Amino acid sequence: MDIRSTIRLNNGVEIPRLALGVFQVEDERTADCVRWALEAGYRHIDTAAVYGNERGVGRGMRDSGVKREDIFLTTKLWNDDMRKDRALEAFEESLEKLGTDYVDLYLVHWPVEGFERSWPIMEELYREGRIRAIGVSNFHRHHMEKLLKIAKVVPAVNQIELHPFLTQKPLVEYCRSLGVEIEAWRPLGGSDGGLREAPAIAEIAKKHGRTEAQVLIRWSLQSGIIVLPKSQHRERIVDNARVFDFELSPEDMAAIDALNRGLHTGPDPDTFDF
């Protein structure tokens, strides 16, 4: 296994298992972060329209010298654009900002009222080849069931908050029963969640001579999860990729699994208000 290790989605598209997330990264800094990641071997970049940094992502991709076809690029359809029935216009705006004529993965960002109206438009863009795979983000089981009543294309992924304090195993198992892969946002538990300070994580990190972040990323990978750690620092971006040359033992995995407390450190898809 190496940094370019991939998972095959339900439509046959290969997606790298490790991505750089750029949530809350300012546009000007984003270009550097993306370039650093691609230089370090990453081949998957995850952004969203609402992050306000799609232009920076595009610049970083071009500045890296890596061919566009060698980069797996994800962006997302924002809530207000779904509410206003602007799915097609929003997609075109994202392409213009990113400086590309296609995206590899396009996601419904949150399950807002009316997301079912946007899904057929995404399906058409997928059929046209302008999107290589379509999926959802922050969907609980009941949101998925609502979508599947009208969908002709089963989502390729569901991107959710997932870390040892919030393992979401019933949702993960349900999605996998449909052939839907899981992506983890906030895989390190957030800056104020206390996950990296948990004694079990510190002990396992010390045993392997790794950072707490590397242990958490490795746990996601060994759990079969596509993982999207975020950083604005070059050293951490590089360190976060150094997770393919060691392995957690079954005992390590069990100890980390046992940390689950059902704790959302980000918004809950059933109670968000934006």
C-alpha positions as CSV (number, residue, x, y, z in Angstrom):
1,M,0.0,0.0,0.0
2,D,1.3,3.5,-0.8
3,I,0.1,7.1,-0.9
4,R,-1.6,6.6,-4.2
5,S,-3.6,3.5,-3.0
6,T,-7.1,3.6,-4.4
7,I,-10.6,2.2,-3.8
8,R,-12.8,1.3,-6.8
9,L,-16.2,3.1,-6.6
10,N,-19.5,1.4,-7.5
11,N,-19.2,2.8,-11.1
12,G,-15.6,1.5,-11.6
13,V,-13.9,4.8,-11.0
14,E,-10.7,4.6,-8.9
15,I,-10.5,7.1,-6.0
16,P,-7.4,7.7,-3.9
17,R,-7.8,6.7,-0.3
18,L,-6.0,9.7,1.1
19,A,-7.0,13.3,0.2
20,L,-6.1,16.8,1.2
21,G,-9.1,18.7,2.6
22,V,-9.1,22.5,2.3
23,F,-12.1,23.5,4.5
24,Q,-11.5,26.9,6.1
25,V,-8.3,27.5,4.1
26,E,-8.1,31.0,2.6
27,D,-8.1,31.1,-1.2
28,E,-4.6,32.6,-1.4
29,R,-3.1,30.0,0.9
30,T,-5.0,27.1,-0.7
31,A,-2.8,27.2,-3.9
32,D,0.3,26.6,-1.8
33,C,-1.4,23.8,0.3
34,V,-2.6,22.0,-2.9
35,R,0.8,22.3,-4.5
36,W,2.6,21.0,-1.4
37,A,0.2,18.1,-1.2
38,L,0.7,17.1,-4.9
39,E,4.5,17.4,-4.5
40,A,4.3,15.1,-1.5
41,G,2.4,12.5,-3.6
42,Y,-1.3,13.2,-2.8
43,R,-3.5,12.8,-5.8
44,H,-6.9,13.6,-4.3
45,I,-8.0,17.1,-3.4
46,D,-11.4,17.8,-1.7
47,T,-13.0,21.2,-1.8
48,A,-16.5,22.8,-2.0
49,A,-18.1,25.9,-3.5
50,V,-18.9,27.3,0.0
51,Y,-15.2,27.1,1.1
52,G,-14.5,30.0,-1.2
53,N,-11.2,28.5,-2.4
54,E,-11.9,26.7,-5.6
55,R,-9.8,29.2,-7.5
56,G,-6.9,28.5,-5.2
57,V,-7.3,24.8,-5.7
58,G,-7.2,25.3,-9.5
59,R,-4.0,27.4,-9.2
60,G,-2.3,24.9,-6.9
61,M,-3.1,22.1,-9.3
62,R,-1.7,24.0,-12.3
63,D,1.3,25.2,-10.4
64,S,2.2,21.6,-9.3
65,G,2.9,20.5,-12.8
66,V,0.9,17.3,-12.2
67,K,-1.4,16.4,-15.1
68,R,-5.1,17.1,-14.5
69,E,-6.0,13.5,-15.4
70,D,-3.7,12.3,-12.6
71,I,-5.6,14.3,-9.9
72,F,-8.9,13.2,-8.4
73,L,-10.8,16.4,-7.7
74,T,-13.9,16.7,-5.5
75,T,-16.2,19.7,-5.1
76,K,-19.7,20.1,-3.7
77,L,-23.1,21.7,-4.5
78,W,-23.9,24.2,-1.8
79,N,-27.2,24.4,0.1
80,D,-28.5,27.8,-1.1
81,D,-27.9,26.7,-4.7
82,M,-30.1,23.7,-4.1
83,R,-32.8,25.7,-2.4
84,K,-32.7,28.2,-5.3
85,D,-32.7,25.4,-8.0
86,R,-29.3,26.6,-9.2
87,A,-27.6,23.2,-9.5
88,L,-26.5,23.5,-13.1
89,E,-25.4,27.2,-12.7
90,A,-23.5,26.4,-9.5
91,F,-21.7,23.5,-11.2
92,E,-20.6,25.7,-14.1
93,E,-19.4,28.3,-11.7
94,S,-17.3,25.7,-9.9
95,L,-15.7,24.5,-13.1
96,E,-14.8,28.1,-14.1
97,K,-13.2,28.8,-10.7
98,L,-11.3,25.5,-10.7
99,G,-10.1,26.0,-14.3
100,T,-11.2,22.5,-15.4
101,D,-13.8,21.1,-17.7
102,Y,-14.8,18.2,-15.4
103,V,-14.7,17.1,-11.8
104,D,-14.0,13.6,-10.6
105,L,-16.6,13.6,-7.8
106,Y,-19.5,16.1,-7.2
107,L,-21.4,15.9,-3.9
108,V,-24.6,17.2,-2.5
109,H,-23.1,19.1,0.4
110,W,-25.9,18.8,3.0
111,P,-29.4,17.2,2.9
112,V,-31.3,20.4,2.6
113,E,-34.9,20.5,1.7
114,G,-35.2,20.0,-2.0
115,F,-32.0,18.1,-2.6
116,E,-34.0,15.6,-4.6
117,R,-34.5,18.3,-7.3
118,S,-30.8,18.7,-7.7
119,W,-29.9,15.0,-7.9
120,P,-31.4,14.4,-11.4
121,I,-29.3,17.4,-12.7
122,M,-26.2,15.8,-11.2
123,E,-27.2,12.5,-12.8
124,E,-27.4,14.2,-16.2
125,L,-24.0,15.9,-15.8
126,Y,-22.6,12.4,-14.9
127,R,-24.2,10.8,-18.0
128,E,-22.6,13.6,-20.1
129,G,-19.1,12.8,-18.6
130,R,-18.7,16.2,-17.0
131,I,-18.6,14.4,-13.6
132,R,-16.9,11.0,-13.2
133,A,-18.9,10.1,-10.1
134,I,-21.7,11.6,-8.0
135,G,-22.4,11.3,-4.3
136,V,-23.6,12.9,-1.1
137,S,-22.2,14.4,2.1
138,N,-23.6,14.4,5.6
139,F,-26.5,12.0,4.8
140,H,-28.0,9.9,7.6
141,R,-29.7,6.7,6.7
142,H,-33.2,8.3,6.4
143,H,-31.7,10.9,4.0
144,M,-30.2,8.2,1.9
145,E,-33.6,6.3,1.8
146,K,-35.3,9.5,0.7
147,L,-32.8,10.0,-2.1
148,L,-32.9,6.4,-3.3
149,K,-36.7,6.7,-3.9
150,I,-36.0,9.0,-6.8
151,A,-32.4,8.2,-7.8
152,K,-31.5,6.4,-11.0
153,V,-27.8,6.5,-10.1
154,V,-26.8,5.2,-6.6
155,P,-24.4,7.6,-4.9
156,A,-20.8,6.5,-5.1
157,V,-19.8,8.0,-1.7
158,N,-21.2,9.5,1.4
159,Q,-18.8,11.9,3.1
160,I,-19.5,12.2,6.8
161,E,-17.9,13.3,10.0
162,L,-16.1,10.2,11.2
163,H,-13.4,9.6,13.8
164,P,-12.9,7.4,16.8
165,F,-15.2,9.6,18.9
166,L,-17.9,9.2,16.2
167,T,-17.5,5.9,14.4
168,Q,-21.0,5.8,12.9
169,K,-20.8,2.1,12.4
170,P,-24.5,1.5,11.7
171,L,-24.5,4.2,9.0
172,V,-21.2,2.9,7.5
173,E,-22.6,-0.7,7.3
174,Y,-25.8,0.5,5.7
175,C,-24.0,2.5,3.1
176,R,-21.7,-0.4,2.3
177,S,-24.7,-2.7,1.9
178,L,-25.7,-0.3,-1.0
179,G,-22.2,-0.2,-2.5
180,V,-21.6,3.4,-1.2
181,E,-18.1,4.1,0.0
182,I,-17.5,6.3,3.1
183,E,-15.3,9.3,3.2
184,A,-14.3,10.8,6.6
185,W,-14.2,14.6,7.2
186,R,-12.7,15.8,10.5
187,P,-10.9,12.5,10.8
188,L,-8.6,13.9,13.5
189,G,-11.6,14.9,15.7
190,G,-11.3,18.7,15.3
191,S,-9.0,21.1,17.0
192,D,-11.0,21.2,20.2
193,G,-12.5,17.7,20.3
194,G,-9.7,16.3,22.5
195,L,-9.3,13.2,20.4
196,R,-5.5,13.6,19.8
197,E,-5.1,14.0,23.6
198,A,-6.8,10.7,24.4
199,P,-4.4,8.4,26.4
200,A,-5.1,5.4,24.1
201,I,-4.1,7.4,21.0
202,A,-1.0,8.8,22.7
203,E,0.1,5.3,23.8
204,I,-0.4,3.8,20.4
205,A,1.5,6.7,18.7
206,K,4.4,6.2,21.1
207,K,4.5,2.5,20.5
208,H,4.8,3.0,16.7
209,G,7.0,6.1,16.9
210,R,4.3,8.1,15.0
211,T,2.3,11.2,15.6
212,E,-1.3,11.1,17.0
213,A,-2.5,12.4,13.7
214,Q,-0.8,9.6,11.7
215,V,-2.3,7.0,14.0
216,L,-5.8,8.4,13.5
217,I,-5.4,8.6,9.7
218,R,-4.1,5.0,9.7
219,W,-7.1,3.9,11.7
220,S,-9.4,5.3,9.1
221,L,-7.5,3.7,6.3
222,Q,-7.5,0.2,8.0
223,S,-11.2,0.7,8.6
224,G,-11.7,0.9,4.8
225,I,-12.5,4.6,5.0
226,I,-11.4,7.3,2.5
227,V,-9.8,9.9,4.7
228,L,-9.6,13.7,4.2
229,P,-7.2,15.3,6.7
230,K,-6.9,19.1,6.5
231,S,-3.8,21.2,7.2
232,Q,-2.4,24.5,6.2
233,H,1.2,23.6,7.2
234,R,3.6,22.0,4.7
235,E,5.2,19.8,7.3
236,R,1.9,18.4,8.6
237,I,0.7,17.9,5.0
238,V,3.8,15.8,4.4
239,D,3.6,14.0,7.8
240,N,-0.1,13.1,7.2
241,A,0.9,11.2,4.1
242,R,3.4,9.1,6.0
243,V,0.8,6.5,6.9
244,F,1.4,3.8,4.4
245,D,4.6,2.3,5.9
246,F,3.2,1.0,9.2
247,E,0.2,-1.0,10.4
248,L,-1.9,-0.9,13.5
249,S,-2.4,-4.2,15.2
250,P,-5.9,-5.7,15.8
251,E,-5.4,-4.7,19.5
252,D,-4.6,-1.2,18.5
253,M,-7.7,-1.0,16.2
254,A,-9.9,-2.4,19.0
255,A,-8.6,0.1,21.5
256,I,-9.3,3.0,19.1
257,D,-12.7,1.6,18.2
258,A,-13.6,1.6,21.9
259,L,-13.2,5.4,22.1
260,N,-16.5,5.8,20.3
261,R,-18.9,8.1,22.2
262,G,-21.2,9.2,19.4
263,L,-19.7,12.7,19.6
264,H,-20.4,15.2,16.8
265,T,-17.8,17.9,16.9
266,G,-19.2,19.4,13.8
267,P,-22.9,20.1,12.8
268,D,-25.3,17.2,13.0
269,P,-27.1,16.5,9.7
270,D,-30.4,16.3,11.5
271,T,-30.1,19.7,13.3
272,F,-27.9,21.9,11.1
273,D,-29.4,25.4,10.4
274,F,-27.5,26.7,7.4
